[in-house]
Amino acid sequence: MDSGREREFRVRYGEVNLEPTAAIEQHSGAGDTILVALETLERRVQDLLDQLRAVRATRTSAKDELDALRQKLAERDRKIESLTAQLRNGQKLRDDVRQRVESLLDRVGEMEARG
């Protein structure tokens, strides 16, 4: 016996054959169009997913490269600071030596003048 819902369904939509092959045969023209559209959509979605994976891989690679470059830059900054400090020390040492030499030359000049 039909339940109330089944009867209501049949009144609204008519008899429907639930056998898969019969349903496909009944709607093969529309079904083919829908299948083609779904396959096209599926390919587009897959292409987008592939592009997304590629972009993410590129982004990850770029981030890794950026991190490596930042590390190199920090190392070079430290090296520059070290070399700058060495240069300042060298200049100070040179100035100290110059003052000593001038002092010695002054003494030698005084000694020659005296004697």
C-alpha positions in Angstrom: 0.0 0.0 0.0 1.0 3.5 -0.7 1.7 5.8 2.2 0.3 9.3 2.2 3.6 10.7 1.2 4.1 8.4 -1.7 0.6 9.2 -3.0 1.3 12.9 -2.7 4.6 12.5 -4.5 2.9 10.6 -7.4 0.2 13.2 -7.7 2.8 16.0 -7.9 5.5 14.4 -10.0 3.8 11.4 -11.6 5.2 7.9 -11.8 9.0 7.8 -11.5 11.0 4.7 -12.3 13.7 4.4 -9.8 15.7 1.9 -11.8 19.0 3.6 -12.6 19.2 2.5 -16.3 15.6 3.6 -16.9 16.2 7.0 -15.3 19.2 7.5 -17.4 17.4 6.4 -20.6 14.5 8.7 -19.8 16.7 11.8 -19.4 19.7 10.9 -21.5 19.7 14.1 -23.5 19.6 16.3 -20.5 21.7 13.9 -18.5 24.5 14.0 -21.1 24.5 17.8 -21.1 24.6 17.8 -17.3 27.4 15.2 -17.2 29.4 17.2 -19.7 28.8 20.3 -17.6 29.8 18.5 -14.5 32.9 17.0 -16.1 33.9 20.5 -17.3 33.3 21.9 -13.8 35.3 19.1 -12.3 38.2 19.8 -14.6 38.1 23.5 -13.8 38.0 22.8 -10.1 40.9 20.4 -10.5 42.9 23.0 -12.5 42.2 25.5 -9.8 43.3 23.1 -7.1 46.5 22.4 -9.1 47.1 26.1 -9.5 46.5 26.6 -5.8 49.0 23.9 -4.9 51.6 25.4 -7.3 51.0 28.9 -5.8 51.3 27.6 -2.3 54.5 25.7 -3.2 55.9 28.9 -4.8 54.9 31.0 -1.8 56.6 28.5 0.6 59.7 28.5 -1.6 59.7 32.3 -1.7 59.3 32.5 2.1 62.2 30.0 2.6 64.3 32.1 0.2 63.3 35.3 2.0 64.3 33.8 5.3 67.6 32.7 3.9 68.2 36.2 2.5 67.3 37.8 5.8 69.7 35.6 7.6 72.5 36.4 5.1 71.7 40.1 5.5 71.8 39.9 9.3 75.2 38.1 9.0 76.5 40.8 6.7 75.2 43.5 9.0 77.2 41.8 11.8 80.2 41.6 9.6 79.9 45.3 8.7 79.6 46.3 12.3 82.7 44.2 13.1 84.7 45.7 10.3 83.6 49.2 11.2 84.7 48.6 14.8 88.1 47.3 13.5 88.4 50.3 11.3 87.7 52.7 14.2 90.3 50.8 16.3 92.8 51.0 13.4 92.2 54.7 13.0 92.6 55.3 16.8 95.8 53.3 16.8 97.1 55.2 13.8 96.3 58.5 15.6 98.1 57.3 18.7 101.2 56.3 16.7 101.1 59.6 14.9 101.1 61.5 18.2 104.0 59.4 19.5 106.0 59.9 16.4 105.3 63.6 16.5 106.3 63.7 20.1 109.5 61.8 19.4 110.3 64.1 16.5 109.7 67.1 18.7 112.1 65.6 21.3 114.7 64.9 18.6 114.3 68.4 17.3 114.8 69.8 20.8 117.8 67.7 21.4 119.4 68.9 18.1 118.6 72.5 19.0 120.4 72.1 22.3 123.2 70.4 21.2 
